[in-house]
Amino acid sequence: MSRRLLAVVCVAGLVWMAGCECCKKASADKEMAGAIKVFNGKDLTGWEATGGAKWTVENGMLVGTQGEKNAPGDLFTKATYKNFVASLTYRTEWPCNSGLWFRFQSPNIAYQADILEYKKPVAWSGTLYCPGKLFLAINEDPTIVNREGWNTIKVRAEGDHLQIWLNGHQTADVHDSTTDSGKLGFQVHPGAEFGPMKIVVRELLLKPL
């Protein structure tokens, strides 16, 4: 293959890849068209905390950390939701064990799109957790996690069909009937090993289905 032809092929490949990424973004934007901001970027209006974790709004972003003596806690919406698509943009400081609760009714009846690094079994952010059942679906690919920067988790819950995407990669696609409605929320896990953790939320959007 000549150098000129090789260059043309390489450029065409790059254009194709860029086009694919643009299509993905356009599709994601279209799906979230008309979504509501669950976190208003100003204060905790519409939210309520449980436990001893600290929840603050700093520079327009929601920040969660452990409380005194590594106290854990959760932050939940006052409203409940049934069928929806939700998009969460976040970053973390590791080690971290957190996640986006959804269809939360109680500590034993809920789902969570995990933000974690689990060892047994090996599971990364984007894993689907259900209390009493552990993981309903596991993200086994650490390369799609941005440990140093921003990530986007998308959750689609429609009937018993639950789906999760992390940074555009699908990590869960299951059917489960543990709960069909409930609150959205965030978790700060207990334990000194997670003492440095911080979950920072830039945006949480929700579109009812």
N, C-alpha and C positions, 0 to 999 in steps of 0.2 A: 504494500500500500504506500502511495506517495505521501510525502509530508503534507502537501496541500490537501489531499483527500482526507488524511488523518485529522488534520486541523478542522476540516469541515464537519467530520463525524463527531469530533469532540464538542464543537460548538453546538451542533444539533442536539447532542445528548444533554448538554447543560441547559439549553432552552427548554427541552422536554421536561427535565427535572424541575426547573423553575415553574413551568406551566402546571405541573402536577401539584406543586406546593400551593400555587395560587388557587387552583381548583379546590383543594382541601380547605383553604381558608375561606373561600367564597361560600362553600357548602356549609361550613361551620357557622359563618356569619348569618347565612340565610336561616339556618335552623333556630338560631337564637333571636331572630328578628321579633320585636315586640316583647322581649323578656323584661322582667321587672328587676330592679336592684334590691336584693334582700338586705344587703349591707349598704347603708347610705353614704359611707365615707366620712361621716361627721361625728356620729355618736352611736350609742348602743340602743337607740330607740327601736322597739320591736323585739328586743332580745332580753333574755334572763339567764343569770349564771347560777350554777349549782357547784358545791364543793369549794375548795380553797385556792384554786388557780387565780391568776391575775389576768384581767382582760382590759385592755386600754385601746384608745384610738390615737395613733401617732402619725402625723403628716398624711392624714387621709386614709390610713391603713389600720386594720384591726390586728392587734398583737396579743398573743396568748403565751404566758410563761407559768412555770410552777410557782406556788405560793410559799409561805414559810414552811421550813422543814420538808421541802420537796412535795408540798401538798398538790394533789391533782384537782381537776375540775373540768366542767363542761359549760359550754355556752349554747343556749338553744333559742330558736325563734319562738315567739309566743303563738304564732300562727302554725297551723298544720297543713300539710299538702298531701295529695294523693298521687295523681299521675302527672308527670312533669319531665322536663329536661332542665338540668342545672349545670352551670359552668362556674367552676372555682379557679381563680388565679391566685397562686400562693408561692411562698418560698419558706425555707426552714433553716434553722441552725441545728446542726447535728451534734450528738446523737439525739434522735427525735422519735417519738411514738405518738402520732396524732391521726387525724382523719376527719372526713366530712360525714357526720351522722346524717342519715335520711330515713324517713318513715319511722322516726324514733317515737316509741310509745312508753318505754321504760328501759332500764339497763338490761333487761332480759329479752325485750322485744324491739328489735331495731336492725338496721343495716348500717355499715360504714364503708365508705371508700377510703381505704387505708393510706396513711402517709407514714411509712416505717421501713425498717430494715430488719427482717425477722430471720432467725437462724434455723429453727426446727419446727416446721419445714421452712426451707428457704423461700422467702417471699419479699417482694419489693413494693414500693408505692404503686397504687393502682389496683391492689388486691382487694377483693370483696369479702368483708367480714360480717358474720352474723353470730351474736352471742348464743352460746350453747351448741353451735355447729362449727365454730372456728371459721375456716376459710371456705367460701362457696366457689371461689375462683381465685387463682394465684397468678400474679405477674412474676414470671421467672426471668425477665429480661432487665437487668440493671442499666443497660445502655440507654434506655429511653427516659431515665430519670435525670433531671438536671439538679445535681446536689448543691451547686453553688448559686443558682439563679432561679428565675421564675418558671413555674410549671402550671399547666392547666389540666385539671381533672374535669371530665364531663360525665354526668350520670344521667341515664335515661331510665325512668321507672314507669312502666305502663302495664297495669294489671299485675300478673305474676312474672312478667318479663323484665329482668334487670340487666342493664348494660353499663359498662364503664370504659372510658378512654382516657389514657394519660398521654398528653402531648401529641394527640392525633393517632395514637396506637391503641387499638382495642385490647383491653386486658380482662374483661369479664363479659360473658353473654350466657346467662343462666335463667332458669325458671324456679321460683321459690315463693311460697305463700305464707311466710312467717308473719308479715304485716303488710297491709295494703295502704296505710296512710300514717302520717305522724309528722313530727317536727324535723327541721334541719338543725344541725349544730356542729360544733367543733370540740375536740377533746385535747386535754393536756394530761398525759399519762403520769402516774406516780413513780417514785423511785429515784434514788441519788444518781443512778447511772444515766438518767435523763435530765439531770439538773440543769445543764447548759441549754436545753432545748428551747426553741422559740418558733412558733408558727405565726407567719405574717400573711394576712389576707389582703390582697389588693382589690379583688372584686369577686362578688358572688351574685350571679344572675340566675333567674328561674323563669321558665316559660311553662305554664300549665298546659296539659294536653287534654 
